[in-house]
Amino acid sequence: MSKIKIEDIQEELYKDGWSLISTEYKNLDTEMIFECSEGHRVYSTWKKLRNRRECPVCQRNEFKDQKEVLVPKKKGEHRVLGLDQATRISGWSLFSDGKLLRYGTFETQLDDEIARDNTIKNWLISMINNWQPDFVALEGIQYQKQVGVTTFETLARLQGILLNCLYEEQIPYEICHTAAWRKYCGVSGRTRADKKRSMQMLIKEWYDVSVSNDCADAIGIGKYAVDNFNKQPEIISWE
Ligand SMILES: [Zn+2]
């Protein structure tokens, strides 16, 4: 077996977004300082980390590496589903009693637009069945010169299909204007890309996790809806 070089370790770590802070490596039992993909310092040995990158901080963070398991809804629990809709990728977030529970993306690569919309609609129905949201927050569509009118029309048709779906499923919903939810979350930046990056940085700040911009926006939309529309029906006593 050839001797492991520090460059080999650096290269291996780099693939997973990790890095090596230490500048010296003697053997597998050498105590070294690593940095995980979320920027936490990890004090360990290459023997422990070479097969499994384990950061104790990330391991304790419920928002990191989410499990694909459904969480059954408790009695009286209130759930909000946030959706960030693009033509092919849907970012989603699910809040339970005001707290983020899950997030993810759904992607479809079908070429035909209506076939794609139909797939997204069926996915939404599954999400409703699986997670039982009491409320759905969708992002409003906006005309952007750089993107063009064709995309705007495509998104408008998709939104109509999704609204009809929510109507049929009898789930209350709200369309959240992009400027409104971004302002509420504290998103900054001039360009669309800057704003997306800003939302990703906010998610990192709030939950200590790095997510895609589709997920980040969906969490922002969900959070905005939770704090602004998530009024649970009050129990009124008529006595
Ligand atoms: Zn970490």
Residues whose N, C-alpha, C, O or C-beta is under 5 A from the ligand:
A	BS01	ZN	C36 E38 H40 C55 V57 C58
